[in-house]
Amino acid sequence: MSERTRNLPRRSCLSIPGSSEKMLGKGPGIPADMIFLDLEDSVSPLEKEAARAKVVDAIKNQDWGEKVLCVRVNAWDTEWTA
């Protein structure tokens, strides 16, 4: 994130389920100021591990431009954050 975008107001925030390759692929092109990749409520327990890998891949290999990007994780005391 650049110094310019760090100080801009967040007008829009988009949630993308970490389990959806289709939505992760479209995320960088959506005109939202902030995007959070969700690993919590939008991902079923059976998909948690695969979703983590998809989110890591999306962060490393896609151009998110000047968007503020964050990841929503499960609570630290759950089995999914070990």
C-alpha positions, -999 to 999 in steps of 0.1 A, spaced: 0 0 0 14 34 -9 15 64 13 -12 80 -10 -37 52 -5 -29 48 32 -46 81 39 -76 79 16 -110 73 31 -125 38 24 -156 44 4 -163 7 -4 -152 -26 11 -158 -59 -7 -158 -93 10 -146 -122 -11 -150 -158 1 -115 -174 2 -130 -207 -11 -142 -191 -44 -116 -192 -72 -140 -174 -95 -145 -145 -71 -108 -144 -61 -100 -141 -98 -124 -112 -104 -114 -93 -72 -85 -73 -85 -108 -58 -113 -136 -47 -90 -135 -10 -82 -136 -12 -44 -112 7 -22 -107 -22 2 -111 -59 -2 -110 -85 25 -105 -121 17 -127 -141 40 -116 -173 56 -141 -172 84 -179 -173 80 -180 -176 42 -159 -208 41 -173 -241 52 -152 -262 77 -144 -288 50 -130 -260 27 -108 -241 52 -75 -257 43 -80 -253 5 -93 -217 10 -61 -207 29 -40 -219 -1 -62 -201 -26 -60 -168 -6 -22 -171 -3 -20 -177 -41 -43 -148 -48 -23 -124 -27 10 -135 -42 1 -138 -78 -26 -112 -86 -22 -75 -91 -44 -58 -65 -32 -23 -75 -38 4 -49 -66 -15 -31 -63 -21 7 -62 -58 10 -67 -78 42 -76 -113 53 -103 -122 78 -93 -153 97 -110 -175 123 -106 -168 160 -71 -178 172 -85 -203 196 -102 -225 169 -88 -255 151 -87 -236 118 -59 -212 128 -34 -238 141 
